[in-house]
């Protein structure tokens, strides 16, 4: 274990305080984690969620709304309370979609630290990290990306125009031997990490970046 890994584990004990309140979950449940700024949330988030629920046979998907993505500018970032309200409206009445902002009570905004916190808080839960294919293409730029892949299984959901780029990415090449065929996706939550699969299904052209750009053009 590297020094960074040790630092993350030590930090998880410090910031894994009672203040951080993830949704209720029971031992053995299969939970998908869809993290992001959701700035704003849109129908593609819901589509990715429903694809994961169905194909991975998950009990629930948590939308982990971050205070701010460390890799993105915060110039156009809406307040967390506003984004949470929009997420609840977008998720609708589906009880399997849980909107949570517990990351705001952690002292690190990095995904690696969040996953350390969750796996230590809920060691008997079957977590799966969910990401769009566009994120897999740049996954190697995330802090501790190899550690993330080693902490829990990952399901990559197809996004328009990103399939080939993502499957040829540095991360996909690095973990090629851990790839799980899509036909076996329902077993992914039960597998030890590293393990990942690529889910195909209905696509949506929507993106938060495009929505914000359209808003700028209309003002």
Secondary structure by P-SEA (a helix, b strand, c coil): ccaaaaaaaaaaaaacccccccccccccbbbbbbbcccccccaaaaaaaaaaaacccccccccccccccccccccccccaaaaaaaaaaaacccccbbbbccccccccccaaaaaaaaaaaccccbbbbbbccccccccccccaaaaaaaabbbbbbbccccaaaaaacaaaaaacccccccccccccccccccbbbbbbcccccccaaaaaaaaaaac
